[in-house]
C-alpha cells in the first residue's frame, strides 16, 4: 500500500527498534544495512569495529534506487536513517509524487541525548557508533530551524513520545478503516469496465439528474476502468463526474497504472493504452491534468460492514483478509495473490476469517459464475469482448447478482489484426488467417435455398426469425443430390437477413450406398492419407449463434424445439457451467462457426450400443458460411482442452489404397467391436460412413423383436430371415418373452439375453445389394410419415423394377403398410396387389 515512513534522529534513538515494535521490520530499508553490504566493518579510533562510512555516495544512490523500485510496486516502506538536514527529504518527496505515496516523518529528535548514548553502548560491533558522532547528529536533528524547514517542505511529522504515543499514531495512520455502510439502502459492486460505457449506462442510466448514482446507495467500482473497449473517454468522464462523491469509491486495478503514468508524464508501458486508449481520451477532451485527482482518489481495498455482513472488495482477489492491509503492496491488490490462473475464490472461502465475503474482478480464467465460491464473488465477465458487466448488490434482503451484456466491443477482425487474440491456437484457421476478408455469413444463400424444389423451410416456433432448411424426402428417395441440397442438413438461417446461424456437415453417404461410395470408387477418388474417425452411437447436435439475441443456438439436425436440442443444451451446460457457457458464446460468435457434437443419451434416447452414462463428443468446428469448411484437428484438440470438451477420436490414419482396403476388410469382419462405426475422411475432406457388423446385427435384432411383438397373437407371418443361427437363437428366446419384456429397448433386452446365452457362431453372409440397402434406408427414414401419392408411385416403380427390392418387400410386408400409408386408401390397396403382399 502506498505509504512511506521516513525516520530521523540520532543514532541510538530507537528508530530501528520502532519498526520492530510495529512488526514491520521486513518493510525497512536501512542506510546502515546497505553500508554493511557494500563494505566490511572497519576498526575505529575507539578500538571497536564499526560500519564504514567511506562509500556513502554509492550507498545513498543504491538506497534511492531501491526506494524507487519498491514504491513502483506500491509497497509499504520504512526508511531507517538519521536524515539530519531538510535537503535529505527532497528525494523522498519526488518519489512520493511520482508514485502517489502518502509520506510521514517519524521524528526522534526529541529523544534525550543521554538515552541515545546509553542505548548505543549496549550495541554489538559493528553497530556501535562513536559517541562524538552521535552528539553531532543529535545536535543537528534537534535544531528548531531544521524542524521548521522540514515542515515547510510539506512533510508531516509524527514526534517521538516517551509513552510510545508515536507508535499508536503511526499504527492508526497505517490501519485501513473498516467502513460501516449500514445506513445505506444497498452497496452496489460494479465489475471491470475496461473502457465499456454502454453496459454501465444500461445499469445506472447516467442521463438522469443524479447521473445514475443514487444518494441512498454506496457504489464500489472494482477497478480497470479503461483499455480494450471503445468507450474509454465516456467511462473516464463518468469517473471524473462522480469521483468526489462520498458514496462512490473507485479501486486501483492493474490497468489504472496506465492512467497514472500518463497523468504523471511517465513513459507508457502498454501499447494498448498508447495506441488505442489514449487517443480515445484525447478525442474526448480528457487531459493528463484532469486524470491526476482521479488517480489520487483510487483505493487499493475497501473493507466494510453492512447490517451483519463483513465484506472486502478489491480488484484482483486475495487468499484471505489480511490483518494489516497496508502490508500488501498496491501491485498485489491490483494483480492478485499467486498466479493469474489461481482459482482464488475457493481459496478465499477456505482460508479467510469466518464471516468475511470477498468481491473482486480482474481474473476468471476458469470461467466461474459470479458467485464463484461460497464466500467469494467474481465480477470478471469479459465485458470488453462482448461479455457481461457483472454486478453484485448487497441490500437488506442479501446478495443479488446482475449481468449486463455489452453490445459494443471490438470486432474480431481488429483483435486479430492487433495480435491480441487470446487462445489463438484454439481458433479456426479462417479466424487467424483471413477473417478480415471473410464474406457475410450466408447472406446470399437464402433465396437460393427457397427457390430449390428439393429443399423445404421450417420456421422455428420458439424463435420465429430462425428457419431450418432440409432436403425433401423426394431428394432422398430419388437420390437427387446437388451442391445446394446436400447443404440443407442441420442448416439454420435468419429467415429475414439470410445469415447462417448454425450449420453442420454437407450430407455424406454410407459405404456402398451410392455408386461413388462403392469401395472401388472411393479408393479411386480418395486423396490419401485417409483418416478414420470413431463414430459414437448417438445423435447430431449443433451449437450456433443468433446475432439478433447475441445468444447461443442449440439445435438437432432439424429443430430448435426438439427434445434432442434440449438434451444437447443440458449436456453443454453441465460440461461448462455458467461462466464457461459465456466463453463458448463469445467463441462461437467470434469464430463465425458452429460446434458439431455427437450426443449420446442412454436414458432419454437409447440406440443400439450400450453406454453407462451420457457422452458429449465435439466432432468439429464448422464455419458458418455457404461453403463447407471445418477447423483442423490440432486446433480442435486445443479447443477441447481449453473448454473441457471430449473430442472425437482418430482410430487410424491410412497412407494408401492398400492400407484402406486392408483396414476396411478387417473392420467389416469384426462383429465384436461394440461401436456404431467409423467415418472415413480423405485429405481433401470427402467423407464416407461405415456401419460395423455389431451395430448392424443388433439393429436388425431390434427390428426382429418389434416384429415378434407386433405379430404375436395374429395370423401375420414373421417375414424375417432366420437362417443365421444367431438370429434363430435370439428369435427363439424372444418368443418366450412377455409383451412387457419385448417393449424394452434393445440395449436392455440384449443384456438380458446375453446373460446366460452364448450366441451361435456367425455364418457366412452374402453382401447386400447396395440398391436394396439404399431402398431399405429410405424406408426406415419414412417411419411415421404420410406420403403423397406421386411419391408412393415412384417407390412402387423402383420396387417393381428391381427383383431384390421386390423380394425384400415381400419378405417384410410391414414396410409396405408403413410406407404407403397415404390418405388415399385405394392407393395402398393397389400397391399391395401389385406387390402381391398382405398389408392387413
ABEGO torsion letter per residue (X at the ends): XBBBBBBBEBBGAGAAAAAAAAGAAAABBBAAAAAAAABBBBBBAAGBBBBBAAAAAAAAAAAAAAAAAAAAAGBBBBBBBAGABAAAAAAAAAAAAAAGBBBBBBBAAABBAAAAAAAAAABBOAABBBAAAAAAAAAAAABAAAAAAAAAAGBBBBBBBAAGAAAAAAAAAABBBBBBAAABABBBBBBBAGGBAAAAAAAAGAABAAGGBBAABBBBBAEGABEGBAAAAAAAAAAAAAAABAABBBBBBAAAAAAAAAAAGBBBABAAAAAAAAAAAAAAGBBAAAAAAAAAABBABBBBBBGGBBBBBBAAEBABBBABAAABBAAAAAAEBEBAABBAAAAAAAABBBGBBBBBBGBBAAGBBABABAABBBABAGAAAGBBBBBBBBBAAEBBBBBBBBABBBBAAAAAAAGABBGAAABBAAAAAAAAABBBBGAAAAAAAAABAABBBBBBAABAABBBBBBBAAAAAAGBBBAAAAABBGBBBBAAAGBBABBBBBBBBBBGABAAABAAAAAAABBOBBBBBBBBBBBBBBBBBBAAAGBBBBBBAABAABAAAAAAAAAAAAAAEAAAAAAAAAAAAAAGBBBBBBBBBAAABBBABBBABBBBBBABBBBBBABBBBBBAAAAAAAAAAAGBBBBBBABBBABAAAAAAAAAAAAABAABBBAEBBBBBAAGBBBBBBBAAAAAAAAAAAAAAAAAAABGBABBAGBBAABAAAAAAAAAAAABBAAAAABBAAAAAAAAABGBBBBBBBBBBBBBAAAAAAAAAAAAABGBBBBAAAAAAAAAAAAABAAAAAAAAABAAAAAAAABBABAAAAAAAAAAAGBBAX
